[in-house]
Each structure stands twice: as structure tokens, then as C-alpha cells.
Amino acid sequence: MLELKIDCLRLNIENVAGHVHRIRPIAARAAAMFAERLHERWSESRWASDAGGIDSVSVPPVSLNLNGMSNEQAAEAIANAWLEGLALKLKL
């Protein structure tokens, strides 16, 4: 079983004029996608034996163009970045 505690999730958003109402749904969908994909990867890999003792994970900024992206596309980009950051931390 994997227990994941997110103490702080920081989103820095620039040039969001006209899209502020989309931020909360995008962040919520990104978290849901992350959880779904993490569960899939966790059950199919050796992460369980390697995951003990991770204090933090940092992810490089994700560039989003909200003028040209749907909420789903933006959420997917964020979730993928989180998964890649965790995979790098676990050296997968």
C-alpha cells in the first residue's frame, strides 16, 4: 500500500487573465489523474520496495498555454510532470 501525503502543492501561474475560473478544476483533475496513474504504476512495478523514506519531490515548472489548451490537456501535463518527478526521485 502506498501512502502519499501532500503537505504543500504550489502552483505558480502567469498570464492567467480570463482563465482564473479554470485553475481549481484543472488542479483537481490533475490530482485525480496523478492518483489514478500512480496506482496503476505502483501495482505494476517495484516502486513499493523502493519508496520508503521519500521526504519531498520537486517538479520543474510546467508551461501551459491556457488560451490553447483544454482543462483536460492542462491537467494531463501537470499530472505527467508530477509522475515524472516521483519516478526520478525513485530512480525508475
VENFENTA-V115576 format. One record per backbone hydrogen bond with DSSP energy under -0.5 kcal/mol. CO is the residue of the C=O (numbers start at 1). NH is the residue of the N-H. Records with the same first field share a line. If there is no record, write none. Layout:
CO->NH + NH
This chain:
1->3
2->4
4->6
5->7
8->10
9->11
10->12
11->13
16->19
19->22 + 23
20->23 + 24
22->26
23->27
24->28
25->29
26->30
27->31
28->32
29->33
30->34
31->35
32->36
33->37
34->38
35->39
36->40
37->41
38->42
39->43
40->44
41->45
42->45
46->49 + 50
47->50 + 51
51->54
53->55
61->63
62->64
64->66
65->68 + 69
70->74
71->75
72->76
73->77
74->78
75->79
76->80
77->81
78->82
79->83
80->84
81->85
82->86
83->87
84->88
85->89
86->90
87->91 + 92
88->91
